[in-house]
Amino acid sequence: FFHTHLRVITQATGLLMLRTQLAAAALLLFATTTNCQQQSCMGSQLSSLMATAGTTRDAYTPDGPVAKRIASVTPYFPFKGIPKFYDIGGFLKDPEAFALVVEVLVERYRNEDITSICGLDARGFVLGPPLALALKKPFFMLRKKGKMPNVVTGEAYAKEYAGNDALSIPRGAVSAGDKVLVIDDLVATGGTLLAAIELIKKFDGKIVECACVVELKFLDARGAFDKKGHGDVPIWAMMSEDILTLDGLADASIPTDGYVDDGEAH
């Protein structure tokens, strides 16, 4: 009886182990299949995104059809005494337009030799990370003085609106020979970009390009680069102010009740 009972127990135990192994194999197969399906789906979505007409480096035209789609949801407001302050919050609220912005950047720099991507305080923090993730490059911030620990702070520069400011770079963010892409939402006089360039060059980094969504060409940032000895650094913008015609106060679809520009520097 004892031997018979032991044999039954052994057989039952073996059956239980077999079932456990089969269940584990099934779970592994499910996870693998699901992962493959997800990757396939993501790959399909990415391929679809990359196929958008007019976004490739060769096909994209500043102020062209893609730029006009983005500009159509990017309003301007009187702000800080400036009659037309362009608000990228407009296209950030429009997933299709925001995706186009990121896609154009990805396509432009996909095959560039870039070590890292630098976003300027503060809207460069919105545009830089999705680009860095897509290109699988490190991202670092240049923040206003006093906002970040363990940094090196550059020389003060004049702001576009009023007063002076200074940028700080994290220690170790740039090493000699690094090729850095600088990202911001808008270039006006070029003061902030120049401060960034000088900080990056201080650590013997090279700026691949300064990329922005909007360039206010009448303020001639390129001329400022030349005067400061940084004419070797190119500026590229998706669009100029010429196609940014959405008046935030006049458009009934944009809620502005109670908004008043106090004209003060902030």
Buried (B, 14 or more C-beta within 10 A) or exposed (E): EEEEEEEEEEEEEEEEEEEEEEEEEEEEEEEEEEEEEEEEEEEEEEEEBBEBEBBBEEEBEBBBEBBEBBBBBBBBBBBBEBEBBBBBEBBBEBEEBBBBBBBBBBBBBEEEEBBBBBBBBEBBBBBBBBBBEBBEBBBBBBBBBEEBEEBBBBEEBBBBBEEEBBBBBBEEBBEEEBBBBBBBBBBBBBBBBBBBBBBBBEBEBBBBBBBBBBBBBEBBBBEBBEEBEBEEBEBBBBBBBEBBEBEBEEEEEBEEEEEEBEEEEE
